[in-house]
Every structure is written in C-alpha cells, then in structure tokens.
Amino acid sequence: MVAWPDREYYDGGFGPEPELWEDGTCAGCGVEVVSTAKRATCPVCAMPCQLT
C-alpha cells in the first residue's frame, strides 16, 4: 500500500527526496507500505511507519 509521508514531520511536504521510494512493514498492522519518505503514516491503521 502507498503510505502518505508524515505531514507534520515534513511540514506538509513529500520528504527531502520525493523522487526516491522507501518501503517497509507497518509495526501496527503488518501491511507492506511504500512512500516517498522514511517517515510515513500507514494508510490502514494510521500508525507512524519508519521505512528504509
């Protein structure tokens, strides 16, 4: 699933390098997520995700 970047952390932006994709697994619900930022919000459970 596509996760929106953490809007508060990135001041409403898409992260420092929006042309790169980060991926990982949400610790809250276990869904695989991708985003344009290392800090994102899970689209399923709204938990913060740390992506690589």
PDB file of N, H, CA, C and O in Angstrom:
ATOM      1  N   MET A   1       0.834  -1.160   0.000  1.00  0.00           N
ATOM      2  CA  MET A   1       0.000   0.000   0.000  1.00  0.00           C
ATOM      3  C   MET A   1       0.887   1.233   0.000  1.00  0.00           C
ATOM      4  O   MET A   1       2.021   1.201   0.478  1.00  0.00           O
ATOM      5  N   VAL A   2       0.364   2.298  -0.532  1.00  0.00           N
ATOM      6  H   VAL A   2      -0.557   2.325  -0.920  1.00  0.00           H
ATOM      7  CA  VAL A   2       1.092   3.557  -0.559  1.00  0.00           C
ATOM      8  C   VAL A   2       0.774   4.340   0.712  1.00  0.00           C
ATOM      9  O   VAL A   2      -0.390   4.579   1.036  1.00  0.00           O
ATOM     10  N   ALA A   3       1.823   4.734   1.421  1.00  0.00           N
ATOM     11  H   ALA A   3       2.768   4.540   1.157  1.00  0.00           H
ATOM     12  CA  ALA A   3       1.669   5.485   2.671  1.00  0.00           C
ATOM     13  C   ALA A   3       2.007   6.945   2.443  1.00  0.00           C
ATOM     14  O   ALA A   3       2.999   7.258   1.787  1.00  0.00           O
ATOM     15  N   TRP A   4       1.198   7.831   2.974  1.00  0.00           N
ATOM     16  H   TRP A   4       0.391   7.576   3.508  1.00  0.00           H
ATOM     17  CA  TRP A   4       1.443   9.257   2.866  1.00  0.00           C
ATOM     18  C   TRP A   4       2.587   9.630   3.798  1.00  0.00           C
ATOM     19  O   TRP A   4       2.635   9.139   4.926  1.00  0.00           O
ATOM     20  N   PRO A   5       3.515  10.488   3.359  1.00  0.00           N
ATOM     21  CA  PRO A   5       4.588  10.941   4.250  1.00  0.00           C
ATOM     22  C   PRO A   5       4.010  11.591   5.509  1.00  0.00           C
ATOM     23  O   PRO A   5       2.909  12.141   5.480  1.00  0.00           O
ATOM     24  N   ASP A   6       4.744  11.524   6.592  1.00  0.00           N
ATOM     25  H   ASP A   6       5.638  11.077   6.615  1.00  0.00           H
ATOM     26  CA  ASP A   6       4.337  12.150   7.851  1.00  0.00           C
ATOM     27  C   ASP A   6       4.270  13.658   7.626  1.00  0.00           C
ATOM     28  O   ASP A   6       5.296  14.338   7.637  1.00  0.00           O
ATOM     29  N   ARG A   7       3.061  14.177   7.421  1.00  0.00           N
ATOM     30  H   ARG A   7       2.227  13.625   7.412  1.00  0.00           H
ATOM     31  CA  ARG A   7       2.858  15.575   7.038  1.00  0.00           C
ATOM     32  C   ARG A   7       3.399  16.559   8.081  1.00  0.00           C
ATOM     33  O   ARG A   7       3.928  17.610   7.717  1.00  0.00           O
ATOM     34  N   GLU A   8       3.275  16.239   9.348  1.00  0.00           N
ATOM     35  H   GLU A   8       2.846  15.386   9.644  1.00  0.00           H
ATOM     36  CA  GLU A   8       3.775  17.133  10.395  1.00  0.00           C
ATOM     37  C   GLU A   8       5.300  17.175  10.400  1.00  0.00           C
ATOM     38  O   GLU A   8       5.890  18.249  10.518  1.00  0.00           O
ATOM     39  N   TYR A   9       5.933  16.027  10.273  1.00  0.00           N
ATOM     40  H   TYR A   9       5.453  15.155  10.176  1.00  0.00           H
ATOM     41  CA  TYR A   9       7.391  15.949  10.308  1.00  0.00           C
ATOM     42  C   TYR A   9       8.018  16.674   9.113  1.00  0.00           C
ATOM     43  O   TYR A   9       9.040  17.345   9.253  1.00  0.00           O
ATOM     44  N   TYR A  10       7.395  16.533   7.934  1.00  0.00           N
ATOM     45  H   TYR A  10       6.565  15.988   7.820  1.00  0.00           H
ATOM     46  CA  TYR A  10       7.936  17.135   6.712  1.00  0.00           C
ATOM     47  C   TYR A  10       7.248  18.456   6.344  1.00  0.00           C
ATOM     48  O   TYR A  10       7.304  18.874   5.188  1.00  0.00           O
ATOM     49  N   ASP A  11       6.613  19.103   7.291  1.00  0.00           N
ATOM     50  H   ASP A  11       6.567  18.763   8.230  1.00  0.00           H
ATOM     51  CA  ASP A  11       5.957  20.404   7.077  1.00  0.00           C
ATOM     52  C   ASP A  11       5.030  20.384   5.859  1.00  0.00           C
ATOM     53  O   ASP A  11       5.032  21.320   5.060  1.00  0.00           O
ATOM     54  N   GLY A  12       4.245  19.325   5.721  1.00  0.00           N
ATOM     55  H   GLY A  12       4.243  18.564   6.371  1.00  0.00           H
ATOM     56  CA  GLY A  12       3.280  19.216   4.633  1.00  0.00           C
ATOM     57  C   GLY A  12       3.857  18.759   3.319  1.00  0.00           C
ATOM     58  O   GLY A  12       3.125  18.656   2.335  1.00  0.00           O
ATOM     59  N   GLY A  13       5.158  18.477   3.267  1.00  0.00           N
ATOM     60  H   GLY A  13       5.753  18.560   4.067  1.00  0.00           H
ATOM     61  CA  GLY A  13       5.814  18.071   2.020  1.00  0.00           C
ATOM     62  C   GLY A  13       5.848  16.565   1.827  1.00  0.00           C
ATOM     63  O   GLY A  13       5.248  15.803   2.584  1.00  0.00           O
ATOM     64  N   PHE A  14       6.563  16.164   0.795  1.00  0.00           N
ATOM     65  H   PHE A  14       7.051  16.783   0.179  1.00  0.00           H
ATOM     66  CA  PHE A  14       6.671  14.747   0.444  1.00  0.00           C
ATOM     67  C   PHE A  14       7.977  14.121   0.898  1.00  0.00           C
ATOM     68  O   PHE A  14       8.282  12.997   0.500  1.00  0.00           O
ATOM     69  N   GLY A  15       8.750  14.803   1.709  1.00  0.00           N
ATOM     70  H   GLY A  15       8.503  15.717   2.033  1.00  0.00           H
ATOM     71  CA  GLY A  15      10.030  14.297   2.182  1.00  0.00           C
ATOM     72  C   GLY A  15      11.174  14.995   1.457  1.00  0.00           C
ATOM     73  O   GLY A  15      10.946  15.721   0.489  1.00  0.00           O
ATOM     74  N   PRO A  16      12.404  14.777   1.920  1.00  0.00           N
ATOM     75  CA  PRO A  16      13.553  15.507   1.374  1.00  0.00           C
ATOM     76  C   PRO A  16      13.915  15.112  -0.061  1.00  0.00           C
ATOM     77  O   PRO A  16      14.449  15.941  -0.799  1.00  0.00           O
ATOM     78  N   GLU A  17      13.641  13.881  -0.474  1.00  0.00           N
ATOM     79  H   GLU A  17      13.207  13.208   0.125  1.00  0.00           H
ATOM     80  CA  GLU A  17      13.959  13.421  -1.825  1.00  0.00           C
ATOM     81  C   GLU A  17      12.749  12.678  -2.384  1.00  0.00           C
ATOM     82  O   GLU A  17      12.746  11.447  -2.406  1.00  0.00           O
ATOM     83  N   PRO A  18      11.719  13.400  -2.837  1.00  0.00           N
ATOM     84  CA  PRO A  18      10.473  12.757  -3.247  1.00  0.00           C
ATOM     85  C   PRO A  18      10.593  11.856  -4.473  1.00  0.00           C
ATOM     86  O   PRO A  18       9.664  11.105  -4.769  1.00  0.00           O
ATOM     87  N   GLU A  19      11.707  11.912  -5.188  1.00  0.00           N
ATOM     88  H   GLU A  19      12.462  12.522  -4.948  1.00  0.00           H
ATOM     89  CA  GLU A  19      11.866  11.024  -6.341  1.00  0.00           C
ATOM     90  C   GLU A  19      12.300   9.609  -5.941  1.00  0.00           C
ATOM     91  O   GLU A  19      12.290   8.701  -6.773  1.00  0.00           O
ATOM     92  N   LEU A  20      12.678   9.417  -4.678  1.00  0.00           N
ATOM     93  H   LEU A  20      12.685  10.154  -4.002  1.00  0.00           H
ATOM     94  CA  LEU A  20      13.079   8.097  -4.186  1.00  0.00           C
ATOM     95  C   LEU A  20      11.911   7.420  -3.487  1.00  0.00           C
ATOM     96  O   LEU A  20      11.048   8.088  -2.918  1.00  0.00           O
ATOM     97  N   TRP A  21      11.886   6.092  -3.532  1.00  0.00           N
ATOM     98  H   TRP A  21      12.587   5.549  -3.994  1.00  0.00           H
ATOM     99  CA  TRP A  21      10.841   5.320  -2.849  1.00  0.00           C
ATOM    100  C   TRP A  21      11.440   4.608  -1.654  1.00  0.00           C
ATOM    101  O   TRP A  21      12.523   4.029  -1.740  1.00  0.00           O
ATOM    102  N   GLU A  22      10.739   4.653  -0.554  1.00  0.00           N
ATOM    103  H   GLU A  22       9.859   5.123  -0.484  1.00  0.00           H
ATOM    104  CA  GLU A  22      11.107   3.936   0.667  1.00  0.00           C
ATOM    105  C   GLU A  22      10.056   2.861   0.893  1.00  0.00           C
ATOM    106  O   GLU A  22       8.894   3.041   0.528  1.00  0.00           O
ATOM    107  N   ASP A  23      10.461   1.733   1.498  1.00  0.00           N
ATOM    108  H   ASP A  23      11.405   1.588   1.794  1.00  0.00           H
ATOM    109  CA  ASP A  23       9.471   0.684   1.753  1.00  0.00           C
ATOM    110  C   ASP A  23       9.716   0.036   3.109  1.00  0.00           C
ATOM    111  O   ASP A  23      10.778   0.195   3.711  1.00  0.00           O
ATOM    112  N   GLY A  24       8.715  -0.694   3.573  1.00  0.00           N
ATOM    113  H   GLY A  24       7.852  -0.823   3.085  1.00  0.00           H
ATOM    114  CA  GLY A  24       8.810  -1.370   4.851  1.00  0.00           C
ATOM    115  C   GLY A  24       7.483  -1.974   5.254  1.00  0.00           C
ATOM    116  O   GLY A  24       6.553  -2.056   4.452  1.00  0.00           O
ATOM    117  N   THR A  25       7.404  -2.395   6.500  1.00  0.00           N
ATOM    118  H   THR A  25       8.159  -2.328   7.152  1.00  0.00           H
ATOM    119  CA  THR A  25       6.204  -3.022   7.046  1.00  0.00           C
ATOM    120  C   THR A  25       5.715  -2.206   8.233  1.00  0.00           C
ATOM    121  O   THR A  25       6.508  -1.798   9.082  1.00  0.00           O
ATOM    122  N   CYS A  26       4.424  -1.972   8.290  1.00  0.00           N
ATOM    123  H   CYS A  26       3.780  -2.304   7.600  1.00  0.00           H
ATOM    124  CA  CYS A  26       3.836  -1.243   9.413  1.00  0.00           C
ATOM    125  C   CYS A  26       3.923  -2.118  10.666  1.00  0.00           C
ATOM    126  O   CYS A  26       3.517  -3.280  10.650  1.00  0.00           O
ATOM    127  N   ALA A  27       4.452  -1.554  11.739  1.00  0.00           N
ATOM    128  H   ALA A  27       4.782  -0.610  11.752  1.00  0.00           H
ATOM    129  CA  ALA A  27       4.563  -2.289  13.003  1.00  0.00           C
ATOM    130  C   ALA A  27       3.201  -2.502  13.654  1.00  0.00           C
ATOM    131  O   ALA A  27       3.032  -3.423  14.454  1.00  0.00           O
ATOM    132  N   GLY A  28       2.233  -1.661  13.319  1.00  0.00           N
ATOM    133  H   GLY A  28       2.370  -0.913  12.669  1.00  0.00           H
ATOM    134  CA  GLY A  28       0.916  -1.768  13.927  1.00  0.00           C
ATOM    135  C   GLY A  28       0.056  -2.876  13.353  1.00  0.00           C
ATOM    136  O   GLY A  28      -0.520  -3.666  14.102  1.00  0.00           O
ATOM    137  N   CYS A  29      -0.042  -2.945  12.005  1.00  0.00           N
ATOM    138  H   CYS A  29       0.425  -2.304  11.397  1.00  0.00           H
ATOM    139  CA  CYS A  29      -0.951  -3.924  11.398  1.00  0.00           C
ATOM    140  C   CYS A  29      -0.259  -4.919  10.467  1.00  0.00           C
ATOM    141  O   CYS A  29      -0.889  -5.868   9.999  1.00  0.00           O
ATOM    142  N   GLY A  30       1.031  -4.709  10.195  1.00  0.00           N
ATOM    143  H   GLY A  30       1.542  -3.938  10.575  1.00  0.00           H
ATOM    144  CA  GLY A  30       1.790  -5.668   9.403  1.00  0.00           C
ATOM    145  C   GLY A  30       1.674  -5.527   7.894  1.00  0.00           C
ATOM    146  O   GLY A  30       2.220  -6.357   7.167  1.00  0.00           O
ATOM    147  N   VAL A  31       0.981  -4.507   7.395  1.00  0.00           N
ATOM    148  H   VAL A  31       0.537  -3.833   7.986  1.00  0.00           H
ATOM    149  CA  VAL A  31       0.833  -4.326   5.957  1.00  0.00           C
ATOM    150  C   VAL A  31       2.142  -3.771   5.374  1.00  0.00           C
ATOM    151  O   VAL A  31       2.820  -2.969   6.016  1.00  0.00           O
ATOM    152  N   GLU A  32       2.492  -4.203   4.152  1.00  0.00           N
ATOM    153  H   GLU A  32       1.941  -4.854   3.630  1.00  0.00           H
ATOM    154  CA  GLU A  32       3.663  -3.682   3.448  1.00  0.00           C
ATOM    155  C   GLU A  32       3.312  -2.308   2.900  1.00  0.00           C
ATOM    156  O   GLU A  32       2.260  -2.137   2.284  1.00  0.00           O
ATOM    157  N   VAL A  33       4.190  -1.317   3.120  1.00  0.00           N
ATOM    158  H   VAL A  33       5.045  -1.456   3.621  1.00  0.00           H
ATOM    159  CA  VAL A  33       3.923   0.039   2.658  1.00  0.00           C
ATOM    160  C   VAL A  33       5.116   0.602   1.892  1.00  0.00           C
ATOM    161  O   VAL A  33       6.257   0.205   2.126  1.00  0.00           O
ATOM    162  N   VAL A  34       4.844   1.529   0.978  1.00  0.00           N
ATOM    163  H   VAL A  34       3.917   1.852   0.788  1.00  0.00           H
ATOM    164  CA  VAL A  34       5.862   2.302   0.271  1.00  0.00           C
ATOM    165  C   VAL A  34       5.489   3.773   0.384  1.00  0.00           C
ATOM    166  O   VAL A  34       4.316   4.121   0.515  1.00  0.00           O
ATOM    167  N   SER A  35       6.502   4.630   0.333  1.00  0.00           N
ATOM    168  H   SER A  35       7.455   4.347   0.227  1.00  0.00           H
ATOM    169  CA  SER A  35       6.269   6.062   0.437  1.00  0.00           C
ATOM    170  C   SER A  35       7.442   6.807  -0.182  1.00  0.00           C
ATOM    171  O   SER A  35       8.455   6.202  -0.534  1.00  0.00           O
ATOM    172  N   THR A  36       7.301   8.117  -0.314  1.00  0.00           N
ATOM    173  H   THR A  36       6.478   8.608  -0.028  1.00  0.00           H
ATOM    174  CA  THR A  36       8.387   8.961  -0.793  1.00  0.00           C
ATOM    175  C   THR A  36       9.251   9.458   0.355  1.00  0.00           C
ATOM    176  O   THR A  36      10.177  10.238   0.132  1.00  0.00           O
ATOM    177  N   ALA A  37       8.970   9.024   1.576  1.00  0.00           N
ATOM    178  H   ALA A  37       8.217   8.390   1.757  1.00  0.00           H
ATOM    179  CA  ALA A  37       9.707   9.492   2.747  1.00  0.00           C
ATOM    180  C   ALA A  37       9.973   8.347   3.707  1.00  0.00           C
ATOM    181  O   ALA A  37       9.242   7.357   3.717  1.00  0.00           O
ATOM    182  N   LYS A  38      11.016   8.481   4.513  1.00  0.00           N
ATOM    183  H   LYS A  38      11.610   9.286   4.505  1.00  0.00           H
ATOM    184  CA  LYS A  38      11.342   7.455   5.507  1.00  0.00           C
ATOM    185  C   LYS A  38      10.333   7.427   6.650  1.00  0.00           C
ATOM    186  O   LYS A  38      10.120   6.381   7.264  1.00  0.00           O
ATOM    187  N   ARG A  39       9.717   8.561   6.938  1.00  0.00           N
ATOM    188  H   ARG A  39       9.890   9.410   6.440  1.00  0.00           H
ATOM    189  CA  ARG A  39       8.679   8.630   7.974  1.00  0.00           C
ATOM    190  C   ARG A  39       7.343   8.800   7.271  1.00  0.00           C
ATOM    191  O   ARG A  39       7.118   9.788   6.571  1.00  0.00           O
ATOM    192  N   ALA A  40       6.457   7.828   7.464  1.00  0.00           N
ATOM    193  H   ALA A  40       6.639   7.026   8.032  1.00  0.00           H
ATOM    194  CA  ALA A  40       5.164   7.848   6.786  1.00  0.00           C
ATOM    195  C   ALA A  40       4.060   7.421   7.741  1.00  0.00           C
ATOM    196  O   ALA A  40       4.325   6.983   8.861  1.00  0.00           O
ATOM    197  N   THR A  41       2.816   7.555   7.284  1.00  0.00           N
ATOM    198  H   THR A  41       2.600   7.911   6.375  1.00  0.00           H
ATOM    199  CA  THR A  41       1.652   7.162   8.070  1.00  0.00           C
ATOM    200  C   THR A  41       0.956   6.003   7.368  1.00  0.00           C
ATOM    201  O   THR A  41       0.619   6.108   6.189  1.00  0.00           O
ATOM    202  N   CYS A  42       0.738   4.911   8.072  1.00  0.00           N
ATOM    203  H   CYS A  42       1.011   4.825   9.030  1.00  0.00           H
ATOM    204  CA  CYS A  42       0.100   3.728   7.493  1.00  0.00           C
ATOM    205  C   CYS A  42      -1.316   4.080   7.014  1.00  0.00           C
ATOM    206  O   CYS A  42      -2.088   4.678   7.764  1.00  0.00           O
ATOM    207  N   PRO A  43      -1.661   3.712   5.770  1.00  0.00           N
ATOM    208  CA  PRO A  43      -2.996   4.014   5.262  1.00  0.00           C
ATOM    209  C   PRO A  43      -4.084   3.117   5.849  1.00  0.00           C
ATOM    210  O   PRO A  43      -5.269   3.406   5.684  1.00  0.00           O
ATOM    211  N   VAL A  44      -3.707   2.041   6.526  1.00  0.00           N
ATOM    212  H   VAL A  44      -2.744   1.806   6.660  1.00  0.00           H
ATOM    213  CA  VAL A  44      -4.685   1.109   7.091  1.00  0.00           C
ATOM    214  C   VAL A  44      -5.016   1.462   8.537  1.00  0.00           C
ATOM    215  O   VAL A  44      -6.184   1.591   8.903  1.00  0.00           O
ATOM    216  N   CYS A  45      -3.959   1.619   9.368  1.00  0.00           N
ATOM    217  H   CYS A  45      -3.010   1.514   9.071  1.00  0.00           H
ATOM    218  CA  CYS A  45      -4.208   1.817  10.808  1.00  0.00           C
ATOM    219  C   CYS A  45      -3.750   3.183  11.320  1.00  0.00           C
ATOM    220  O   CYS A  45      -3.915   3.471  12.506  1.00  0.00           O
ATOM    221  N   ALA A  46      -3.190   4.016  10.474  1.00  0.00           N
ATOM    222  H   ALA A  46      -3.056   3.782   9.511  1.00  0.00           H
ATOM    223  CA  ALA A  46      -2.732   5.365  10.808  1.00  0.00           C
ATOM    224  C   ALA A  46      -1.562   5.408  11.786  1.00  0.00           C
ATOM    225  O   ALA A  46      -1.308   6.446  12.397  1.00  0.00           O
ATOM    226  N   MET A  47      -0.852   4.300  11.940  1.00  0.00           N
ATOM    227  H   MET A  47      -1.059   3.457  11.443  1.00  0.00           H
ATOM    228  CA  MET A  47       0.346   4.266  12.783  1.00  0.00           C
ATOM    229  C   MET A  47       1.513   4.900  12.036  1.00  0.00           C
ATOM    230  O   MET A  47       1.579   4.800  10.811  1.00  0.00           O
ATOM    231  N   PRO A  48       2.438   5.553  12.746  1.00  0.00           N
ATOM    232  CA  PRO A  48       3.648   6.055  12.100  1.00  0.00           C
ATOM    233  C   PRO A  48       4.529   4.872  11.666  1.00  0.00           C
ATOM    234  O   PRO A  48       4.665   3.894  12.401  1.00  0.00           O
ATOM    235  N   CYS A  49       5.118   4.968  10.483  1.00  0.00           N
ATOM    236  H   CYS A  49       5.007   5.762   9.886  1.00  0.00           H
ATOM    237  CA  CYS A  49       5.981   3.898   9.957  1.00  0.00           C
ATOM    238  C   CYS A  49       7.379   4.455   9.719  1.00  0.00           C
ATOM    239  O   CYS A  49       7.535   5.570   9.222  1.00  0.00           O
ATOM    240  N   GLN A  50       8.384   3.680  10.072  1.00  0.00           N
ATOM    241  H   GLN A  50       8.257   2.774  10.476  1.00  0.00           H
ATOM    242  CA  GLN A  50       9.774   4.009   9.769  1.00  0.00           C
ATOM    243  C   GLN A  50      10.201   3.124   8.598  1.00  0.00           C
ATOM    244  O   GLN A  50      10.330   1.910   8.755  1.00  0.00           O
ATOM    245  N   LEU A  51      10.417   3.716   7.441  1.00  0.00           N
ATOM    246  H   LEU A  51      10.311   4.703   7.313  1.00  0.00           H
ATOM    247  CA  LEU A  51      10.726   2.954   6.233  1.00  0.00           C
ATOM    248  C   LEU A  51      12.207   3.054   5.891  1.00  0.00           C
ATOM    249  O   LEU A  51      12.907   3.938   6.385  1.00  0.00           O
ATOM    250  N   THR A  52      12.684   2.136   5.038  1.00  0.00           N
ATOM    251  H   THR A  52      12.115   1.418   4.637  1.00  0.00           H
ATOM    252  CA  THR A  52      14.098   2.134   4.643  1.00  0.00           C
ATOM    253  C   THR A  52      14.261   2.234   3.143  1.00  0.00           C
ATOM    254  O   THR A  52      15.386   2.245   2.644  1.00  0.00           O
TER     255      THR A  52
END
